[in-house]
């Protein structure tokens, strides 16, 4: 009988996340192999010929089908190819932002560990600002909802 004790120790969220990350990295390094159509191509028109001899043009957005599994947008660009090519840009931004955070945070943390007063003050202020940041985003989103705009008639009252 096979022991299944390793399944108890396996971190499933980490395992699934790792697989997804590997797939995203593969898609971002070689989008031409996965993306079937040029995502930045010109507007596409579909030409349908029916069995009764009539033919017609299908104007974008084209619904999902055999040629475009995820359909097209309003300009006729393949949505699947847009997402795959956008993955490259997203991964580049994620890696550059992680490196930037490391280059800024590491010297600050080291100098704060050596009791540098400016570094400690800066880290505290940064923490205070970004502790309030989610609340600010929620207030901005609520001030834009039509439900509250009809009720209070002014977005500034919602923020207050």
C-alpha positions in Angstrom: 0.0 0.0 0.0 1.3 3.4 -1.0 1.8 5.9 1.8 -0.2 9.1 1.3 1.5 11.0 4.1 3.3 13.3 1.6 -0.2 14.5 0.5 -0.8 15.8 4.0 2.4 17.8 3.9 1.9 19.1 0.3 0.9 22.8 0.2 -1.8 22.7 -2.5 -2.2 26.5 -2.9 1.6 26.8 -3.3 1.6 23.9 -5.8 -1.2 25.3 -7.9 0.2 28.8 -7.8 3.6 27.5 -8.9 2.1 25.7 -11.8 0.2 28.8 -12.8 3.3 30.9 -12.5 5.2 28.5 -14.7 2.5 28.6 -17.3 2.5 32.4 -17.2 6.3 32.6 -17.6 6.1 30.2 -20.6 3.4 32.3 -22.1 5.2 35.5 -21.5 8.5 34.3 -22.9 7.1 32.9 -26.1 3.7 34.4 -26.9 4.0 33.7 -30.7 3.8 29.9 -30.1 0.6 30.2 -28.0 -1.2 33.2 -29.6 -2.8 32.2 -32.8 -3.5 35.7 -34.2 -1.8 39.0 -34.2 -3.3 40.9 -31.3 -2.6 44.3 -32.8 -3.9 43.5 -36.3 -6.3 45.5 -38.2 -10.0 45.2 -37.8 -11.2 41.8 -38.9 -14.5 41.0 -40.7 -15.9 37.5 -40.7 -17.5 36.3 -43.9 -20.2 33.7 -43.4 -21.7 31.7 -46.2 -24.9 29.9 -45.3 -26.2 26.7 -46.7 -29.0 28.4 -48.7 -26.4 30.3 -50.8 -26.6 33.6 -48.9 -23.6 35.2 -47.4 -23.1 37.9 -44.9 -20.4 39.8 -43.0 -20.2 39.5 -39.2 -19.1 42.8 -37.7 -16.9 42.6 -34.6 -17.2 41.8 -31.7 -17.2 38.2 -33.0 -18.5 35.6 -30.4 -16.3 32.7 -29.4 -15.9 30.1 -32.0 -13.4 27.7 -33.7 -11.1 30.4 -35.0 -11.3 32.7 -32.0 -11.9 30.6 -28.9 -12.4 33.6 -26.6 -14.0 35.8 -29.3 -12.8 39.2 -30.4 -13.2 42.7 -29.0 -15.1 45.6 -30.6 -12.1 46.2 -33.0 -12.0 42.6 -34.1 -8.8 41.7 -32.3 -8.4 38.2 -30.9 -9.0 38.4 -27.1 -6.9 35.3 -26.4 -3.9 36.7 -28.2 -4.4 40.1 -26.5 -4.2 38.4 -23.1 -1.2 36.2 -24.0 0.7 39.2 -25.4 -0.3 41.3 -22.5 1.2 38.6 -20.2 4.6 39.6 -21.4 4.1 43.2 -20.3 2.6 42.2 -17.0 5.4 39.9 -16.1 8.0 42.6 -17.0 6.2 45.2 -14.8 5.9 42.7 -11.9 9.6 41.8 -12.1 10.8 45.4 -12.4 8.5 46.5 -9.5 9.8 43.7 -7.3 13.4 44.7 -8.0 12.6 48.3 -7.4 10.9 47.6 -4.1 13.9 45.5 -3.1 16.4 48.3 -4.0 14.4 50.8 -2.0 13.3 48.7 1.0 16.6 46.8 1.7 18.8 49.8 2.4 16.0 51.4 4.5 15.5 48.3 6.5 19.2 47.8 7.1 19.7 51.5 8.2 16.6 51.3 10.4 18.1 48.1 12.1 21.1 50.2 12.9 18.8 52.8 14.6 19.0 55.5 11.9 16.3 58.0 13.0 15.5 59.2 9.5 14.9 55.6 8.2 12.7 54.7 11.2 10.7 57.9 10.7 10.3 57.3 7.0 9.2 53.7 7.5 6.6 54.9 10.1 5.2 57.6 7.8 5.1 55.2 4.8 3.2 52.7 7.0 0.7 55.4 8.1 0.0 56.5 4.6 -0.5 53.1 3.2 -2.6 51.9 6.2 -5.2 54.6 5.1 -4.8 53.9 1.4 -7.4 51.0 1.1 -10.0 53.2 2.9 -9.3 56.1 0.4 -9.9 53.7 -2.5 -13.2 52.4 -1.0 -14.4 56.0 -0.5 -13.5 56.9 -4.1 -15.3 53.9 -5.4 -18.4 54.5 -3.3 -18.5 58.2 -4.3 -18.8 57.0 -8.0 -21.7 54.6 -7.5 -24.9 55.8 -9.0 -26.9 54.5 -6.0 -25.2 57.0 -3.7 -25.2 59.8 -6.3 -29.0 59.6 -6.5 -29.3 59.6 -2.8 -26.9 62.3 -1.8 -26.6 64.2 -5.2 -23.0 65.2 -4.5 -19.9 63.0 -4.4 -18.3 65.3 -1.8 -21.0 64.4 0.7 -20.2 60.8 0.3 -16.5 61.3 1.0 -17.4 63.3 4.1 
